[in-house]
């Protein structure tokens, strides 16, 4: 028969356990890793963008310095320092940085999509003569003679494997047209708002 008093010493085993209201070690590690990653994303951004991010001067300096270091080991150590600096930020500062990075990503996705659309339009111009008529209908002020010459030259460049000078110039013209139409649309929106306020 087992002894009922065996192992009992008059206190409950959880009496001496400390109450932890702090986050666990693994939770802290996850948070540190996330901040380190955020620092790495900032280091990967262009310098002029980093300068626009709302953050304390010492954190920005650490990031800008890391961007200049080319030596692998030196850069790794500076990256650790950036991570350490990132851990000094409060939640609002971290949220502001994350929001800015997210907005850039959204912007760059839109920019990439717009660029692909322009590339598709250029290909269409080179393959189909009707595409130039469509473009002219959309942009009546277009220098059609110049664009025809560029299209002819671009086709010749491709056929003879020459550097794509005219090909690139067509892209620039399309980009400029798109920019002008966006500016005009923004102006129209502003005029509509003014008209609404006047009513």
Contact map, one row per residue, 1 for C-alpha under 8 A:
1110000000000000000000000000000000000000000000000000000000000000000000000000000000000000000000000000000000000000000000000000000000000000000000000000000000000000000000000000000000000000000000000000000
1111000000000000000000000000000000000000000000000000000000000000000000000000000000000000000000000000000000000000000000000000000000000000000000000000000000000000000000000000000000000000000000000000000
1111110000000000000000000000000000000000000000000000000000000000000000000000000000000000000000000000000000000000000000000000000000000000000000000000000000000000000000000000000000000000000000000000000
0111110000000000000000000000000000000000000000000000000000000000000000000000000000000000000000000000000000000000000000000000000000000000000000000000000000000000000000000000000000000000000000000000000
0011111100000000000000000000000000000000000000000000000000000000000000000000000000000000000000000000000000000000000000000000000000000000000000000000000000000000000000000000000000000000000000000000000
0011111100000000000000000000000000000000000000000000000000000000000000000000000000000000000000000000000000000000000000000000000000000000000000000000000000000000000000000000000000000000000000000000000
0000111110000000000000000000000000000000000000000000000000000000000000000000000000000000000000000000000000000000000000000000000000000000000000000000000000000000000000000000000000000000000000000000000
0000111111100000000000000000000000000000000000000000000000000000000000000000000000000000000000000000000000000000000000000000000000000000000000000000000000000000000000000000000000000000000000000000000
0000001111100000000000000000000000000000000000000000000000000000000000000000000000000000000000000000000000000000000000000000000000000000000000000000000000000000000000000000000000000000000000000000000
0000000111110000000000000000000000000000000000000000000000000000000000000000000000000000000000000000000000000000000000000000000000000000000000000000000000000000000000000000000000000000000000000000000
0000000111111010000000000000000000000000000000000000000000000000000000000000000000000000000000000000000000000000000000000000000000000000000000000000000000000000000000000000000000000000000000000000000
0000000001111110000000000000000000000000000000000000000000000000000000000000000000000000000000000000000000000000000000000000000000000000000000000000000000000000000000000000000000000000000000000000000
0000000000111111100000000000000000000000000000000000000000000000000000000000000000000000000000000000000000000000000000000000000000000000000000000000000000000000000000000000000000000000000000000000000
0000000000011111100000000000000000000000000000000000000000000000000000000000000000000000000000000000000000000000000000000000000000000000000000000000000000000000000000000000000000000000000000000000000
0000000000111111100000000000000000000000000000000000000000000000000000000000000000000000000000000000000000000000000000000000000000000000000000000000000000000000000000000000000000000000000000000000000
0000000000001111110000000000000000000000000000000000000000000000000000000000000000000000000000000000000000000000000000000000000000000000000000000000000000000000000000000000000000000000000000000000000
0000000000001111111000000000000000000000000000000000000000000000000000000000000000000000000000000000000000000000000000000000000000000000000000000000000000000000000000000000000000000000000000000000000
0000000000000001111100000000000000000000000000000000000000000000000000000000000000000000000000000000000000000000000000000000000000000000000000000000000000000000000000000000000000000000000000000000000
0000000000000000111110000000000000000000000000000000000000000000000000000000000000000000000000000000000000000000000000000000000000000000000000000000000000000000000000000000000000000000000000000000000
0000000000000000011111100000000000000000000000000000000000000000000000000000000000000000000000000000000000000000000000000000000000000000000000000000000000000000000000000000000000000000000000000000000
0000000000000000001111100000000000000000000000000000000000000000000000000000000000000000000000000000000000000000000000000000000000000000000000000000000000000000000000000000000000000000000000000000000
0000000000000000000111110000000000000000000000000000000000000000000000000000000000000000000000000000000000000000000000000000000000000000000000000000000000000000000000000000000000000000000000000000000
0000000000000000000111111011000000000000000000000000000000000000000000000000000000000000000000000000000000000000000000000000000000000000000000000000000000000000000000000000000000000000000000000000000
0000000000000000000001111111000000000000000000000000000000000000000000000000000000000000000000000000000000000000000000000000000000000000000000000000000000000000000000000000000000000000000000000000000
0000000000000000000000111111100000000000000000000000000000000000000000000000000000000000000000000000000000000000000000000000000000000000000000000000000000000000000000000000000000000000000000000000000
0000000000000000000000011111110000000000000000000000000000000000000000000000000000000000000000000000000000000000000000000000000000000000000000000000000000000000000000000000000000000000000000000000000
0000000000000000000000111111111000000000000000000000000000000000000000000000000000000000000000000000000000000000000000000000000000000000000000000000000000000000000000000000000000000000000000000000000
0000000000000000000000111111111100000000000000000000000000000000000000000000000000000000000000000000000000000000000000000000000000000000000000000000000000000000000000000000000000000000000000000000000
0000000000000000000000001111111110000000000000000000000000000000000000000000000000000000000000000000000000000000000000000000000000000000000000000000000000000000000000000000000000000000000000000000000
0000000000000000000000000111111111000000000000000000000000000000000000000000000000000000000000000000000000000000000000000000000000000000000000000000000000000000000000000000000000000000000000000000000
0000000000000000000000000011111111100000000000000000000000000000000000000000000000000000000000000000000000000000000000000000000000000000000000000000000000000000000000000000000000000000000000000000000
0000000000000000000000000001111111110000000000000000000000000000000000000000000000100010000000000000000000000000000000000000000000000000000000000000000000000000000000000000000000000000000000000000000
0000000000000000000000000000111111111000000000000000000000000000000000000000000000000000000000000000000000000000000000000000000000000000000000000000000000000000000000000000000000000000000000000000000
0000000000000000000000000000011111111100000000000000000000000000000000000000000000000000000000000000000000000000000000000000000000000000000000000000000000000000000000000000000000000000000000000000000
0000000000000000000000000000001111111110000000000000000000000000000000000000000000100110000000000000000000000000000000000000000000000000000000000000000000000000000000000000000000000000000000000000000
0000000000000000000000000000000111111111000000000000000000000000000000000000001101110100000000000000000000000000000000000000000000000000000000000000000000000000000000000000000000000000000000000000000
0000000000000000000000000000000011111111100000000000000000000000000000000000000000000000000000000000000000000000000000000000000000000000000000000000000000000000000000000000000000000000000000000000000
0000000000000000000000000000000001111111110000000000000000000000000000000000000000000000000000000100000000000000000000000000000000000000000000000000000000000000000000000000000000000000000000000000000
0000000000000000000000000000000000111111111000000000000000000010000000000000001001100100000000000000000000000000000000000000000000000000000000000000000000000000000000000000000000000000000000000000000
0000000000000000000000000000000000011111111100000000000000000000000000000000001000000000000000000000000000000000000000000000000000000000000000000000000000000000000000000000000000000000000000000000000
0000000000000000000000000000000000001111111110000000000000000000000000000000000000000000000000000000000000000000000000000000000000000000000000000000000000000000000000000000000000000000000000000000000
0000000000000000000000000000000000000111111110000100000000000010000000000000000000000000000000000000000000000000000000000000000000000000000000000000000000000000000000000000000000000000000000000000000
0000000000000000000000000000000000000011111111000100000000000011011000000000000000000000000000000000000000000000000000000000000000000000000000000000000000000000000000000000000000000000000000000000000
0000000000000000000000000000000000000001111111000000000000000000001000000000000000000000000000000000000000000000000000000000000000000000000000000000000000000000000000000000000000000000000000000000000
0000000000000000000000000000000000000000111111101100000000000000000000000000000000000000000000000000000000000000000000000000000000000000000000000000000000000000000000000000000000000000000000000000000
0000000000000000000000000000000000000000001111111100000000000000000000000000000000000000000000000000000000000000000000000000000000000000000000000000000000000000000000000000000000000000000000000000000
0000000000000000000000000000000000000000000011111110000000000001001000000000000000000000000000000000000000000000000000000000000000000000000000000000000000000000000000000000000000000000000000000000000
0000000000000000000000000000000000000000000001111111000000000000000000000000000000000000000000000000000000000000000000000000000000000000000000000000000000000000000000000000000000000000000000000000000
0000000000000000000000000000000000000000000011111111100000000000000000000000000000000000000000000000000000000000000000000000000000000000000000000000000000000000000000000000000000000000000000000000000
0000000000000000000000000000000000000000011011111111100000010001000000000000000000000000000000000000000000000000000000000000000000000000000000000000000000000000000000000000000000000000000000000000000
0000000000000000000000000000000000000000000000111111100000010000000000000000000000000000000000000000000000000000000000000000000000000000000000000000000000000000000000000000000000000000000000000000000
0000000000000000000000000000000000000000000000011111110000000000000000000000000000000000000000000000000000000000000000000000000000000000000000000000000000000000000000000000000000000000000000000000000
0000000000000000000000000000000000000000000000001111111000000000000000000000000000000000000000001001000000000000000000000000000000000000000000000000000000000000000000000000000000000000000000000000000
0000000000000000000000000000000000000000000000000001111100000000000000000000000000000000000010011000000000000000000000000000000000000000000000000000000000000000000000000000000000000000000000000000000
0000000000000000000000000000000000000000000000000000111110110000000000000000000000000000000010001000000000000000000000000000000000000000000000000000000000000000000000000000000000000000000000000000000
0000000000000000000000000000000000000000000000000000011111110000000000000000000000000000000000000000000000000000000000000000000000000000000000000000000000000000000000000000000000000000000000000000000
0000000000000000000000000000000000000000000000000000001111111000000000000000000000000000000000000000000000000000000000000000000000000000000000000000000000000000000000000000000000000000000000000000000
0000000000000000000000000000000000000000000000000000000111111100000000000000000000001000000000000000000000000000000000000000000000000000000000000000000000000000000000000000000000000000000000000000000
0000000000000000000000000000000000000000000000000000001111111110000000000000000001001100000000000000000000000000000000000000000000000000000000000000000000000000000000000000000000000000000000000000000
0000000000000000000000000000000000000000000000000110001111111111000000000000000000000000000000000000000000000000000000000000000000000000000000000000000000000000000000000000000000000000000000000000000
0000000000000000000000000000000000000000000000000000000011111111100000000000000000000000000000000000000000000000000000000000000000000000000000000000000000000000000000000000000000000000000000000000000
0000000000000000000000000000000000000000000000000000000001111111110000000000010011001000000000000000000000000000000000000000000000000000000000000000000000000000000000000000000000000000000000000000000
0000000000000000000000000000000000000010011000000000000000111111111000000000000001000000000000000000000000000000000000000000000000000000000000000000000000000000000000000000000000000000000000000000000
0000000000000000000000000000000000000000001000100100000000011111111100000000000000000000000000000000000000000000000000000000000000000000000000000000000000000000000000000000000000000000000000000000000
0000000000000000000000000000000000000000000000000000000000001111111110000000010000000000000000000000000000000000000000000000000000000000000000000000000000000000000000000000000000000000000000000000000
0000000000000000000000000000000000000000001000000000000000000111111110000010011001000000000000000000000000000000000000000000000000000000000000000000000000000000000000000000000000000000000000000000000
0000000000000000000000000000000000000000001100100000000000000011111111000000000000000000000000000000000000000000000000000000000000000000000000000000000000000000000000000000000000000000000000000000000
0000000000000000000000000000000000000000000000000000000000000001111111000000000000000000000000000000000000000000000000000000000000000000000000000000000000000000000000000000000000000000000000000000000
0000000000000000000000000000000000000000000000000000000000000000111111110110000000000000000000000000000000000000000000000000000000000000000000000000000000000000000000000000000000000000000000000000000
0000000000000000000000000000000000000000000000000000000000000000001111110110000000000000000000000000000000000000000000000000000000000000000000000000000000000000000000000000000000000000000000000000000
0000000000000000000000000000000000000000000000000000000000000000000011111110000000000000000000000000000000000000000000000000000000000000000000000000000000000000000000000000000000000000000000000000000
0000000000000000000000000000000000000000000000000000000000000000000011111111000000000000000000000000000000000000000000000000000000000000000000000000000000000000000000000000000000000000000000000000000
0000000000000000000000000000000000000000000000000000000000000000000000111111100000000000000000000000000000000000000000000000000000000000000000000000000000000000000000000000000000000000000000000000000
0000000000000000000000000000000000000000000000000000000000000000000011111111110000000000000000000000000000000000000000000000000000000000000000000000000000000000000000000000000000000000000000000000000
0000000000000000000000000000000000000000000000000000000000000000010011111111111000000000000000000000000000000000000000000000000000000000000000000000000000000000000000000000000000000000000000000000000
0000000000000000000000000000000000000000000000000000000000000000000000011111111100000000000000000000000000000000000000000000000000000000000000000000000000000000000000000000000000000000000000000000000
0000000000000000000000000000000000000000000000000000000000000000000000001111111110000000000000000000000000000000000000000000000000000000000000000000000000000000000000000000000000000000000000000000000
0000000000000000000000000000000000000000000000000000000000000100110000000111111111000000000000000000000000000000000000000000000000000000000000000000000000000000000000000000000000000000000000000000000
0000000000000000000000000000000000010011000000000000000000000000010000000011111111100000000000000000000000000000000000000000000000000000000000000000000000000000000000000000000000000000000000000000000
0000000000000000000000000000000000010000000000000000000000000000000000000001111111110000000000000000000000000000000000000000000000000000000000000000000000000000000000000000000000000000000000000000000
0000000000000000000000000000000000000000000000000000000000000100000000000000111111111000000000000000000000000000000000000000000000000000000000000000000000000000000000000000000000000000000000000000000
0000000000000000000000000000000000010010000000000000000000100110010000000000011111111100000000000000000000000000000000000000000000000000000000000000000000000000000000000000000000000000000000000000000
0000000000000000000000000000000100110010000000000000000000000000000000000000001111111110000000000000000000000000000000000000000000000000000000000000000000000000000000000000000000000000000000000000000
0000000000000000000000000000000000010000000000000000000000000000000000000000000111111111000000000000000000000000000000000000000000000000000000000000000000000000000000000000000000000000000000000000000
0000000000000000000000000000000000000000000000000000000001100100000000000000000011111111100000000000000000000000000000000000000000000000000000000000000000000000000000000000000000000000000000000000000
0000000000000000000000000000000000110010000000000000000000100000000000000000000001111111100000000000000000000000000000000000000000000000000000000000000000000000000000000000000000000000000000000000000
0000000000000000000000000000000100100000000000000000000000000000000000000000000000111111110000000000000000000000000000000000000000000000000000000000000000000000000000000000000000000000000000000000000
0000000000000000000000000000000000000000000000000000000000000000000000000000000000011111110000000000000000000000000000000000000000000000000000000000000000000000000000000000000000000000000000000000000
0000000000000000000000000000000000000000000000000000000000000000000000000000000000001111111011000000000000000000000000000000000000000000000000000000000000000000000000000000000000000000000000000000000
0000000000000000000000000000000000000000000000000000000000000000000000000000000000000011111111000000000000000000000000000000000000000000000000000000000000000000000000000000000000000000000000000000000
0000000000000000000000000000000000000000000000000000000000000000000000000000000000000000111111100000000000000000000000000000000000000000000000000000000000000000000000000000000000000000000000000000000
0000000000000000000000000000000000000000000000000000000000000000000000000000000000000000011111110000000000000000000000000000000000000000000000000000000000000000000000000000000000000000000000000000000
0000000000000000000000000000000000000000000000000000011000000000000000000000000000000000111111111000000000000000000000000000000000000000000000000000000000000000000000000000000000000000000000000000000
0000000000000000000000000000000000000000000000000000000000000000000000000000000000000000111111111100000000000000000000000000000000000000000000000000000000000000000000000000000000000000000000000000000
0000000000000000000000000000000000000000000000000000000000000000000000000000000000000000001111111110000000000000000000000000000000000000000000000000000000000000000000000000000000000000000000000000000
0000000000000000000000000000000000000000000000000000010000000000000000000000000000000000000111111111000000000000000000000000000000000000000000000000000000000000000000000000000000000000000000000000000
0000000000000000000000000000000000000000000000000000111000000000000000000000000000000000000011111111100000000000000000000000000000000000000000000000000000000000000000000000000000000000000000000000000
0000000000000000000000000000000000000100000000000000000000000000000000000000000000000000000001111111110000000000000000000000000000000000000000000000000000000000000000000000000000000000000000000000000
0000000000000000000000000000000000000000000000000000000000000000000000000000000000000000000000111111111000000000000000000000000000000000000000000000000000000000000000000000000000000000000000000000000
0000000000000000000000000000000000000000000000000000100000000000000000000000000000000000000000011111111100000000000000000000000000000000000000000000000000000000000000000000000000000000000000000000000
0000000000000000000000000000000000000000000000000000000000000000000000000000000000000000000000001111111110000000000000000000000000000000000000000000000000000000000000000000000000000000000000000000000
0000000000000000000000000000000000000000000000000000000000000000000000000000000000000000000000000111111111000000000000000000000000000000000000000000000000000000000000000000000000000000000000000000000
0000000000000000000000000000000000000000000000000000000000000000000000000000000000000000000000000011111111100000000000000000000000000000000000000000000000000000000000000000000000000000000000000000000
0000000000000000000000000000000000000000000000000000000000000000000000000000000000000000000000000001111111110000000000000000000000000000000000000000000000000000000000000000000000000000000000000000000
0000000000000000000000000000000000000000000000000000000000000000000000000000000000000000000000000000111111111000000000000000000000000000000000000000000000000000000000000000000000000000000000000000000
0000000000000000000000000000000000000000000000000000000000000000000000000000000000000000000000000000011111111100000000000000000000000000000000000000000000000000000000000000000000000000000000000000000
0000000000000000000000000000000000000000000000000000000000000000000000000000000000000000000000000000001111111110000000000000000000000000000000000000000000000000000000000000000000000000000000000000000
0000000000000000000000000000000000000000000000000000000000000000000000000000000000000000000000000000000111111111000000000000000000000000000000000000000000000000000000000000000000000000000000000000000
0000000000000000000000000000000000000000000000000000000000000000000000000000000000000000000000000000000011111111100000000000000000000000000000000000000000000000000000000000000000000000000000000000000
0000000000000000000000000000000000000000000000000000000000000000000000000000000000000000000000000000000001111111110000000000000000000000000000000000000000000000000000000000000000000000000000000000000
0000000000000000000000000000000000000000000000000000000000000000000000000000000000000000000000000000000000111111111000000000000000000000000000000000000000000000000000000000000000000000000000000000000
0000000000000000000000000000000000000000000000000000000000000000000000000000000000000000000000000000000000011111111100000000000000000000000000000000000000000000000000000000000000000000000000000000000
0000000000000000000000000000000000000000000000000000000000000000000000000000000000000000000000000000000000001111111110000000000000000000000000000000000000000000000000000000000000000000000000000000000
0000000000000000000000000000000000000000000000000000000000000000000000000000000000000000000000000000000000000111111111000000000000000000000000000000000000000000000000000000000000000000000000000000000
0000000000000000000000000000000000000000000000000000000000000000000000000000000000000000000000000000000000000011111111100000000000000000000000000000000000000000000000000000000000000000000000000000000
0000000000000000000000000000000000000000000000000000000000000000000000000000000000000000000000000000000000000001111111110000000000000000000000000000000000000000000000000000000000000000000000000000000
0000000000000000000000000000000000000000000000000000000000000000000000000000000000000000000000000000000000000000111111111000000000000000000000000000000000000000000000000000000000000000000000000000000
0000000000000000000000000000000000000000000000000000000000000000000000000000000000000000000000000000000000000000011111111100000000000000000000000000000000000000000000000010011000000000000000000000000
0000000000000000000000000000000000000000000000000000000000000000000000000000000000000000000000000000000000000000001111111110000000000000000000000000000000000000000000000010000000000000000000000000000
0000000000000000000000000000000000000000000000000000000000000000000000000000000000000000000000000000000000000000000111111111000000000000000000000000000000000000000000000000000000000000000000000000000
0000000000000000000000000000000000000000000000000000000000000000000000000000000000000000000000000000000000000000000011111111100000000000000000000000000000000000000000000000000000000000000000000000000
0000000000000000000000000000000000000000000000000000000000000000000000000000000000000000000000000000000000000000000001111111110000000000000000000000000000000000000000000110010000000000000000000000000
0000000000000000000000000000000000000000000000000000000000000000000000000000000000000000000000000000000000000000000000111111111000000000000000000000000000000000000000000000000000000000000000000000000
0000000000000000000000000000000000000000000000000000000000000000000000000000000000000000000000000000000000000000000000011111111100100000000000000000000000000000000000000000000000000000000000000000000
0000000000000000000000000000000000000000000000000000000000000000000000000000000000000000000000000000000000000000000000001111111111110000000000000000001000000000000000000000000000000000000000000000000
0000000000000000000000000000000000000000000000000000000000000000000000000000000000000000000000000000000000000000000000000111111110000000000000000000001001100000000000000000000000000000000000000000000
0000000000000000000000000000000000000000000000000000000000000000000000000000000000000000000000000000000000000000000000000011111110000000000000000000000000000000000000000000000000000000000000000000000
0000000000000000000000000000000000000000000000000000000000000000000000000000000000000000000000000000000000000000000000000001111111110000000000000000000000000000000000000000000000000000000000000000000
0000000000000000000000000000000000000000000000000000000000000000000000000000000000000000000000000000000000000000000000000000111111111000000000000000000000000000000000000000000000000000000000000000000
0000000000000000000000000000000000000000000000000000000000000000000000000000000000000000000000000000000000000000000000000000100111111100000000000000000000000000000000000000000000000000000000000000000
0000000000000000000000000000000000000000000000000000000000000000000000000000000000000000000000000000000000000000000000000001100111111110000000000000000000000000000000000000000000000000000000000000000
0000000000000000000000000000000000000000000000000000000000000000000000000000000000000000000000000000000000000000000000000000100111111111000000000000000000000000000000000000000000000000000000000000000
0000000000000000000000000000000000000000000000000000000000000000000000000000000000000000000000000000000000000000000000000000000011111111100000000000000000000000000000000000000000000000000000000000000
0000000000000000000000000000000000000000000000000000000000000000000000000000000000000000000000000000000000000000000000000000000001111111110000000000000000000000000000000000000000000000000000000000000
0000000000000000000000000000000000000000000000000000000000000000000000000000000000000000000000000000000000000000000000000000000000111111111000000000000000000000000000000000000000000000000000000000000
0000000000000000000000000000000000000000000000000000000000000000000000000000000000000000000000000000000000000000000000000000000000011111111111010000000000000000000000000000000000000000000000000000000
0000000000000000000000000000000000000000000000000000000000000000000000000000000000000000000000000000000000000000000000000000000000001111111100000000000000000000000000000000000000000000000000000000000
0000000000000000000000000000000000000000000000000000000000000000000000000000000000000000000000000000000000000000000000000000000000000111111100000000000000000000000000000000000000000000000000000000000
0000000000000000000000000000000000000000000000000000000000000000000000000000000000000000000000000000000000000000000000000000000000000011111111000000000000000000000000000000000010000000000000000000000
0000000000000000000000000000000000000000000000000000000000000000000000000000000000000000000000000000000000000000000000000000000000000001111111000000000000000000000000000000000000000000000000000000000
0000000000000000000000000000000000000000000000000000000000000000000000000000000000000000000000000000000000000000000000000000000000000001001111100000000000000000000000000000000000000000000000000000000
0000000000000000000000000000000000000000000000000000000000000000000000000000000000000000000000000000000000000000000000000000000000000001001111110000000000000000000000000000000000000000000000000000000
0000000000000000000000000000000000000000000000000000000000000000000000000000000000000000000000000000000000000000000000000000000000000000000011111110000000000000000000000000000000000000000000000000000
0000000000000000000000000000000000000000000000000000000000000000000000000000000000000000000000000000000000000000000000000000000000000001000001111111000000000000000000000000000000000000000000000000000
0000000000000000000000000000000000000000000000000000000000000000000000000000000000000000000000000000000000000000000000000000000000000000000000111111100000000000000000000000000000000000000000000000000
0000000000000000000000000000000000000000000000000000000000000000000000000000000000000000000000000000000000000000000000000000000000000000000000111111110000000000000000000000000000000000000000000000000
0000000000000000000000000000000000000000000000000000000000000000000000000000000000000000000000000000000000000000000000000000000000000000000000111111111000000000000000000100000000000000000000000000000
0000000000000000000000000000000000000000000000000000000000000000000000000000000000000000000000000000000000000000000000000000000000000000000000011111111100000000000000000000000000000000000000000000000
0000000000000000000000000000000000000000000000000000000000000000000000000000000000000000000000000000000000000000000000000000000000000000000000001111111110000000000000000000000000000000000000000000000
0000000000000000000000000000000000000000000000000000000000000000000000000000000000000000000000000000000000000000000000000000000000000000000000000111111111000000000001101100000000000000000000000000000
0000000000000000000000000000000000000000000000000000000000000000000000000000000000000000000000000000000000000000000000000000110000000000000000000011111111100000000001100100000000000000000000000000000
0000000000000000000000000000000000000000000000000000000000000000000000000000000000000000000000000000000000000000000000000000000000000000000000000001111111110000000000000000000000000000000000000000000
0000000000000000000000000000000000000000000000000000000000000000000000000000000000000000000000000000000000000000000000000000000000000000000000000000111111111000000001100000000000000000000000000000000
0000000000000000000000000000000000000000000000000000000000000000000000000000000000000000000000000000000000000000000000000000010000000000000000000000011111111100000111100000000000000000000000000000000
0000000000000000000000000000000000000000000000000000000000000000000000000000000000000000000000000000000000000000000000000000010000000000000000000000001111111110000000000000000000000000000000000000000
0000000000000000000000000000000000000000000000000000000000000000000000000000000000000000000000000000000000000000000000000000000000000000000000000000000111111111000000000000000000000000000000000000000
0000000000000000000000000000000000000000000000000000000000000000000000000000000000000000000000000000000000000000000000000000000000000000000000000000000011111111111101100000000000000000000000000000000
0000000000000000000000000000000000000000000000000000000000000000000000000000000000000000000000000000000000000000000000000000000000000000000000000000000001111111110100000000000000000000000000000000000
0000000000000000000000000000000000000000000000000000000000000000000000000000000000000000000000000000000000000000000000000000000000000000000000000000000000111111110000000000000000000000000000000000000
0000000000000000000000000000000000000000000000000000000000000000000000000000000000000000000000000000000000000000000000000000000000000000000000000000000000011111110000000000000000000000000000000000000
0000000000000000000000000000000000000000000000000000000000000000000000000000000000000000000000000000000000000000000000000000000000000000000000000000000000001111111000000000000000000000000000000000000
0000000000000000000000000000000000000000000000000000000000000000000000000000000000000000000000000000000000000000000000000000000000000000000000000000000000001111111100000000000000000000000000000000000
0000000000000000000000000000000000000000000000000000000000000000000000000000000000000000000000000000000000000000000000000000000000000000000000000000000000001000111110000000000000000000000000000000000
0000000000000000000000000000000000000000000000000000000000000000000000000000000000000000000000000000000000000000000000000000000000000000000000000000000001001100011111110000000000000000000000000000000
0000000000000000000000000000000000000000000000000000000000000000000000000000000000000000000000000000000000000000000000000000000000000000000000000000000001000000001111111000000000000000000000000000000
0000000000000000000000000000000000000000000000000000000000000000000000000000000000000000000000000000000000000000000000000000000000000000000000000000011011001000000111111100000000000000000000000000000
0000000000000000000000000000000000000000000000000000000000000000000000000000000000000000000000000000000000000000000000000000000000000000000000000000011011001000000111111110000000000000000000000000000
0000000000000000000000000000000000000000000000000000000000000000000000000000000000000000000000000000000000000000000000000000000000000000000000000000000000000000000111111111000000000000000000000000000
0000000000000000000000000000000000000000000000000000000000000000000000000000000000000000000000000000000000000000000000000000000000000000000000000000010000000000000011111111100000000000000000000000000
0000000000000000000000000000000000000000000000000000000000000000000000000000000000000000000000000000000000000000000000000100000000000000000000000010011000000000000001111111110000000000000000000000000
0000000000000000000000000000000000000000000000000000000000000000000000000000000000000000000000000000000000000000000001100100000000000000000000000000000000000000000000111111111000000000000000000000000
0000000000000000000000000000000000000000000000000000000000000000000000000000000000000000000000000000000000000000000000000000000000000000000000000000000000000000000000011111111100000000000000000000000
0000000000000000000000000000000000000000000000000000000000000000000000000000000000000000000000000000000000000000000000000000000000000000000000000000000000000000000000001111111110000000000000000000000
0000000000000000000000000000000000000000000000000000000000000000000000000000000000000000000000000000000000000000000001000100000000000000000000000000000000000000000000000111111111000000000000000000000
0000000000000000000000000000000000000000000000000000000000000000000000000000000000000000000000000000000000000000000001000000000000000000000000000000000000000000000000000011111111100000000000000000000
0000000000000000000000000000000000000000000000000000000000000000000000000000000000000000000000000000000000000000000000000000000000000000000000000000000000000000000000000001111111110000000000000000000
0000000000000000000000000000000000000000000000000000000000000000000000000000000000000000000000000000000000000000000000000000000000000000001000000000000000000000000000000000111111111000000000000000000
0000000000000000000000000000000000000000000000000000000000000000000000000000000000000000000000000000000000000000000000000000000000000000000000000000000000000000000000000000011111111100000000000000000
0000000000000000000000000000000000000000000000000000000000000000000000000000000000000000000000000000000000000000000000000000000000000000000000000000000000000000000000000000001111111110000000000000000
0000000000000000000000000000000000000000000000000000000000000000000000000000000000000000000000000000000000000000000000000000000000000000000000000000000000000000000000000000000111111111000000000000000
0000000000000000000000000000000000000000000000000000000000000000000000000000000000000000000000000000000000000000000000000000000000000000000000000000000000000000000000000000000011111111100000000000000
0000000000000000000000000000000000000000000000000000000000000000000000000000000000000000000000000000000000000000000000000000000000000000000000000000000000000000000000000000000001111111110000000000000
0000000000000000000000000000000000000000000000000000000000000000000000000000000000000000000000000000000000000000000000000000000000000000000000000000000000000000000000000000000000111111111000000000000
0000000000000000000000000000000000000000000000000000000000000000000000000000000000000000000000000000000000000000000000000000000000000000000000000000000000000000000000000000000000011111111100000000000
0000000000000000000000000000000000000000000000000000000000000000000000000000000000000000000000000000000000000000000000000000000000000000000000000000000000000000000000000000000000001111111110000000000
0000000000000000000000000000000000000000000000000000000000000000000000000000000000000000000000000000000000000000000000000000000000000000000000000000000000000000000000000000000000000111111111000000000
0000000000000000000000000000000000000000000000000000000000000000000000000000000000000000000000000000000000000000000000000000000000000000000000000000000000000000000000000000000000000011111111100000000
0000000000000000000000000000000000000000000000000000000000000000000000000000000000000000000000000000000000000000000000000000000000000000000000000000000000000000000000000000000000000001111111110000000
0000000000000000000000000000000000000000000000000000000000000000000000000000000000000000000000000000000000000000000000000000000000000000000000000000000000000000000000000000000000000000111111111000000
0000000000000000000000000000000000000000000000000000000000000000000000000000000000000000000000000000000000000000000000000000000000000000000000000000000000000000000000000000000000000000011111111100000
0000000000000000000000000000000000000000000000000000000000000000000000000000000000000000000000000000000000000000000000000000000000000000000000000000000000000000000000000000000000000000001111111110000
0000000000000000000000000000000000000000000000000000000000000000000000000000000000000000000000000000000000000000000000000000000000000000000000000000000000000000000000000000000000000000000111111111000
0000000000000000000000000000000000000000000000000000000000000000000000000000000000000000000000000000000000000000000000000000000000000000000000000000000000000000000000000000000000000000000011111111100
0000000000000000000000000000000000000000000000000000000000000000000000000000000000000000000000000000000000000000000000000000000000000000000000000000000000000000000000000000000000000000000001111111110
0000000000000000000000000000000000000000000000000000000000000000000000000000000000000000000000000000000000000000000000000000000000000000000000000000000000000000000000000000000000000000000000111111111
0000000000000000000000000000000000000000000000000000000000000000000000000000000000000000000000000000000000000000000000000000000000000000000000000000000000000000000000000000000000000000000000011111111
0000000000000000000000000000000000000000000000000000000000000000000000000000000000000000000000000000000000000000000000000000000000000000000000000000000000000000000000000000000000000000000000001111111
0000000000000000000000000000000000000000000000000000000000000000000000000000000000000000000000000000000000000000000000000000000000000000000000000000000000000000000000000000000000000000000000000111111
0000000000000000000000000000000000000000000000000000000000000000000000000000000000000000000000000000000000000000000000000000000000000000000000000000000000000000000000000000000000000000000000000011111
